[in-house]
Amino acid sequence: MSALAVTGLSIRHADGRELVHDLSLALAPGERLGLIGESGSGKSLTALAVMGLLPAGMAAHGSVLLGGTQVIGTPDRRLNRVRGRAAAVVFQEPLTAMDPLMRVGRQLAGPIRRRRGLRGARLRAAVLSALAEVRLPDRAAVAYPHELSGGQRQRAAIAMALACEPELLIADEPTTALDVTVQAEILALLDGLVTGRGMALLFISHDLAVIAEVADRVVVLKDGSMVESGRTRDIVREPRHAYTRSLVDSAWALEGELDRLAP
């Protein structure tokens, strides 16, 4: 069974605009897929549709099978039993998923308790272990989100996403708001965690260089439609669509500029 199977997905706004058109993709257990496109291409909307979390005023059509469960048209109360176990999301801004008024350890304890049934000392130990797995110190457990740096908050958000032991991790621009050094650390962390847990990964980004680091295959979106897909290395070496070629050229140009500026 696929970790994720999307067939003919379309997303429409209440005013009739089609924001994503006839998108199909699949992820096998343990596979890594990159979803790339410019702002407004439909990347994040696709992730929200996969989780059944589209905002009011938008509707999804087609089929989304998440861990064998049909997402489209399924009541939210049933999807709540699927979210976290079948898939979890790491967003670009970790505060999207975190309560600013609750200590990090308590937020992390919730999903661990629900998933593993732990209480008391065993739950506290599991929280500290989850923080250590994402390379956060014990003191992070008693901190509020605003007391952590951007990179630390993203690590805490990753720990929360992994607490339910999902089969699929969706990472939606998880490094965009971070500086280059912290970005590299978070990418390395995600790589190790996904490999160690055998999860599937759907990595969403506008940055082809980042996608090339983490994904085996890539789907290129433009204006809500898939314009190209294939193995990442093949797309980078021989892009077929003009838009994909522009992404590749931009990535190479940036790398050349960075090389020129390096001491």
Buried (B, 14 or more C-beta within 10 A) or exposed (E): EBBBBBEEBBBBEEEEEBBBBBBBBBBEBBBBBBBBBEEEBBBBBBBBBBBBEBEEEBBBBBBBBBBEBBBBEBEEEEBEEBBBBBBBBBBBBBEEBBEEEEBBBEBBBBBBBEBBEBEEEEBBEBBBEBBEBBBBEEEBBEBBBEEBEBBBBBBBBBBBBBBBBBBBBBBBBBBBBBEEEBBBBBBEBBBEBBEEBEBBBBBBBBBBBBBBBBBEBBBBBBBBBBBBBBEBEEBBEEBEBEBBBEBBEEBEEEEEEEEEEEE
